[in-house]
Amino acid sequence: MKKKLKIFSRVIVLVCGLTMIGSLFVPVWQIQLEAPQYPEGLKMEIWANKLGGDVDKINGLNHYIGMSLIHEENFPEFKVMPWLIIAMIALSVLVAITGRRIMLWFNVAYLALCGVWGSYDFWKWEYEYGHNLDPHAAIKVPGMTYQPPLFGWKQLLNFLAGSFPDVGGWLIIAPAVIIVGVLLYEIIVGRKRVSVAKQEIKAIKNPRHLLQTASAAIVLLLISLSACSTNPDPIEYGKNACEHCKMIIMDKRFGAEVINPKGKVYKFDSGECMVAFLKNHPDDKFSKYLVVSYENPGQLIDAGSAFYLQGENIKSPMGGNLASFKTREAAEETQKDLGGNLLLWDKVATLNF
């Protein structure tokens, strides 16, 4: 007779299934739009059976660039999604009642199938939504498409578009991950040896090891995502425009940029423009402040640890007469030829340009 699931596993699966009920009553997914003209941002909510949020405002913006209007009746998925979620809940309850391992396998397979189908269906809608543009639109940018990201943030003209699970999405994703963990736990502790990629590994007798490994992996993933989201973006001279003065950035000896916690990069043609921008946005949060090294044109260095020269012989783009250097030695060497005052970031940040 085959062993049934442990009581502990059955209870966990039951709780996970019941938790998913909440996803029927709150938004499952969200698409956010941020732009200077909408400092509070715009948000479209995707529920299991309807749309919510700033749909009308987003439709108004999309009209100018030729994107299709968003209407609930164009989404047949709204008739199916609630039943798919109910089936997730029912399967979890059935696993808990029967305690059969085959039912847990079937539950996990169904969750995986729904995840793959949902991701593909959402990507397909985003692709058609961002690529099928009205050729008679008021604003046309040759070669430009407006497909939102499947997950994460993406720059679309002057809008920063974000796509993330909402409360209801996490009420599905978190229980689904835990149910997969329960299956792994049952496999690992239920056998002395298991086969993975045609190799035998020793069974983990203490399930806490699995939890510790998973926790460590999650922490590393979050650290990696955090690091990736704030990487500098090299200035494209002759192409990028200054966020403050709107002039095209031309002189490779000068330039600066700041990056917010979401990874959005703001570029400037000089250090004085960056300082002026920061003073005009005192409530905004930024995770990195970078300036261009005067002695190594185009190279971005940390603004906080840089050394600065300000003098009338240093002709920076916007007349602030400010140059940045990676080392004190480089700044002092240039000071011998051009003169000027040697400054640190704490002083530069207080200057008025």
N, C-alpha and C positions, 0 to 999 in steps of 0.2 A: 504493500500500500504506500502510495506516494505521500510524503510529508506535506502538511499544509503550511501556510504562512504562519509566522509567529504572531501571537496576539498583538505584540507591540507594533508590528508592521501593518496589521489590519486596521488598528486604531489610527495610525498615522495616515493611511490612505483614505480612511473615512473622513477624517478632519480636513484633509486636502480637498476632497470632493465637495464637502459642504462649504468650504471657503469659496469655491468657484461660483457659488450662487450669487455672491455679491457683484460679480462682473456683469450680471444682467441688469443692474440698476445704476451703474456709474459708467462714465466714458471708458472705452477700452484703449483707444489710441489718441494721440494728439499731434497736430502739425502746427508749429509756431513760426511766426514771421516777425523779424525785428528789422527796423530801419530808422534812420534819423527822424523822418517825418511821423513815425509811430513809436515814440519812446516807451510807451506802455506795452507795445507789442500787440500782435494779432494772434488769435488761437482758434483753430478748427478742431472740434471734438468729434471723434468717431465712436459712436455707441454700438452696441450689438445690433440695434434695429433702427438707428436714426443718426442724423448729424446734429451738431450743436456748436455753440460758440459764435465767432465772428464770420460766419459763412457769407453773409450779404456784403460785408466790407471787402472780403477777399474776392468775391465775384466782381465787385466794382473795379478793383485794381486789375484783375485778370482781363477784363474787357479791353483795356487799353493796349495790352500786348498780344491779344488774339487768342488767349486760352479759353477753353470751353467753360461754360458756367457749370457750377456744381449744384446738382439737385438730387434729393433723396431717391426720386423715382428712377434715376439712372443706375442705381445700385441694387441689382437683384440679390446681392449677398445679404442684405438686411432681412430678407425672408428666410434665409438659411442659417445665419450665424446663431440666433438664439437656440435653435434646435441642436446645432453642433455642440454648443456649450452644455445644454441639458443632457446630451448623450455623454459628455465627459463626466458630468456629475453622477449620472446613473451607473456608468461603468465603475466608477470609484466605489460607490455604495455596494455594487454587486461583488466587487473584489473583497470588500470588508465582510460581507455576509457569507460568501462561499468559502473564502480563505484559500482558494485554489490558485496555485502559482501560474497556471496557464492563463487564467483570467487577468492576472497582473501583467503578464507579457502582452496580452491583447490590449489592455488599457494603455500601456506604454506605446505600443505600435500605433494605436489610434491617436494619441496625443502628438506623436511625431508626424503622422500623416497630416493632421490638422495644422501643425506648425509649418510644414513645408508648403502645403496648399495655400495657407493664409499669406505666407511671405511672397510666394509667386504671384498670387492674385493681386496683392497690394502693389508689388513692383510693376506688374503689367498695367494697372490703372495709372500709376505715377508716370510710366513711360508714355502712354498715350496722351495723358493729360498735359505733359510737358513738351511733347514733340508735335502733336497735331494742332498747329497754330493757324489762325485765320490770316490768309495772305493780305487782307485789306485792313489789318489792324492799324491803329493810329501810331503805335510805336513798334518799329521793326529794327532788330539788330541782326545783320547778316550772320548766319551760322549759329545763332544763339538758341539754345533750348532751355526749358525751365523745369526739368524733371526734379521734384523734391527728393531728398535722400531717403533711402529705405530705413536707415537708422543713423542718427547722429546729426551733424550740422553741415550745411553746404551754402556757399555764397552764390546768390543769383542776382546779378546786377548789384543794386544797392541794398538788397534784402539778404538777411541771414536766415535761411530756412532750417528748421529743426524738426526731426521726426522721432518721437519717443512713445513708449507705452504710457498710458494714463493709469489711473488707479485700477480700473477694471482689468487692464492688461497685466498688471502685476499680480492681481488676484487669480490670474490664470497661469502666468509664467512661473511664479514662485511655487505654487502647489505642484505644477507639472514637473519641475526640476526635483522637488522632494520625492515625488512618486518614482521618478527614475532612480533616485538615490536609494529608495527602499528596495527596488528590484536588484540593484547592485549589492546592497547589503545582504539580501536573501541569497544571492548567488555565491558571494564570498564566504559568508559564515556557514552556508549550508553544505559546502563541499571542502574537502581537504585540499584539493587542487582544482584549478580551473584553467581552461585553455584560452589564451589571448594571443592572436596572430600566430597560431600553431605552436606556441611555446607554453610550457607549464610554469605557473607562478605559485608560490606558496600562499595558502589561504591566510587572510588577515583574521586572526582569532579575536582581536579586540577592535570592535567597530569604531572606537574613538580615533584610531589611526586614520581611518578613511575620512572622518570629519575634519581631523587636523590637516590632512593633505588637501582636502577641498577648500578649507579656509585659507590655507597658504596660497593656493592657486588663485583664489578670488582676490586676495590682497595684491598679489603680483600683477594680476590683470588690471585692477583699478589703478595701480601705480603706473603701469605701462600706458593705459589710456590717458591718464593725467599728463604724463610726460609728452605723449604724442600730440595732445590737443593744444600745447603751447609752444610748439616748435617755431623758430623764426622763419619768416618767408623772405628770401632775398629780394631786395628792391630791383625792379626792372626799370632802369633808367631810360628816359625817353618814352615811357609807356605809362607807368603808374602816376597818379595824381596825388598831390599832398592833401591829406584829410582836412587840414586847417585852412590853407590859403587857396586850395584847388588848382594850383599851378602844376604843370608837368614836372616831375623830378628829373633833373638833368645832370647836375654836377656830382660825380662819383666820390668826391672828397667829403661830401656832406650828405646828411640824411639821418632818419631815425624812424623807429616804429615802436608801438606798444601793442600788447596782446592781452585780451581779456580772458577770464577763466574758461570761456567756451571755445577759445581758440581763434576768435576773430582778430585779424591783424589790421591796425590802423597805421598807414605809412605817411611820412612827412619828408619834405625836401631839406629840412635843416633842424638842428636841435632847438632853435628858438621857436619854430612852429610847434614842435612837440610840447614844449613848456607852456606855450600859450593855449594849446588845445587842452592840456591837463587842467589848467586853471579855469577854463570854461566848462569843464566837466568834473567838478569836485566830488560828485557823488558816485561816479563810475568806478568800478573796480578793475584793476589790471594786474596780471600776474608777471609780466615781463616788460622791462623798459630797455630799449636798445638804441645805440647811436652808431653812426658810421665812423670808422677809424680814419682820421685825416691822413696818416702816414701809409695806410693800406686801403686805398680807395675801394669802396663797395663792401668792405668787411664790417659786419655788425658785431659790436661788442657790448657788454653789459654797461648800461648807463650809470649805475650806482657805483661801480668800481673804476670808471674811466676818469681821466684827467682832462681839463678843459683850458683853452686859451681864449681870452676875449681881448681884442684890440682892433684898432682902426685899419691895420694892414691885413687883417684876415677878412676877406670879402666873402662871407657866407651868403647864400641866395636871398634871404629876406632882410639883410642889413643888420642882423644881430651881431655880426662880427665874432662868431663863436665857432670854434673847432674842437673836435674830440680826439683823444689819444688813449691808447691802451695802457701805456706806461708813463710814469713821471719823466723818465729819461727822454722819451720821444718828444714829450711836450716841452721840456726844457731845451732840447736841441733846436726845435722850431722857434722857440722864444728868442733864441740868440739872433735869428734872422729877421723875424717879424715883430718881435716885441709882444706886448700884451700882458694881461694879468693871468696868473695861474689860479684856477678855481677847481673846487670839488663839486660833486653833484648837489650836496645839500645847499650850497650857495647858488648854483645855477638854477635850481628849482624855484628859487625865490625871485629871480630876475623878472623884470617887466619888459616884454617885447611888443 
